[in-house]
């Protein structure tokens, strides 16, 4: 099993007692535990709610995904509400950046907590370019649900 630094999320070489990136001691602490609760959301219900409410639930879902990804990645970032506002103000252009950054942050969080989550930033960006934002939400929520267990 791969070990990751609890301080920065960098992969630790086998037999090493210190992180090669930040120098933190990794002896006996090869992963972090969540000290907060991420709610598990049923992806199918979220899609149905989004369709039934003509996208209003999708706005709420967008904000929740953003805030929860910021929390699990331990990276300061734009809040969900501000991300939504920036997306509106830039006529959707900020959404491309948002999709890419969420993918990166989920990859960092996966390393931080030893979860099987990859950096899917490019996939999220491509899906967003082709107007498949709801699929992005589903994939992001699937990764977030791994932190609720």
HELIX and SHEET records of a PDB file:
HELIX    1   1 UNK A   43  UNK A   52  1                                  10    
HELIX    2   2 UNK A   56  UNK A   73  1                                  18    
HELIX    3   3 UNK A   80  UNK A   89  1                                  10    
HELIX    4   4 UNK A   93  UNK A  112  1                                  20    
HELIX    5   5 UNK A  121  UNK A  129  1                                   9    
HELIX    6   6 UNK A  133  UNK A  145  1                                  13    
SHEET    1   A 2 UNK A   3  UNK A   4  0                                        
SHEET    2   A 2 UNK A  11  UNK A  12 -1                                        
END                                                                             
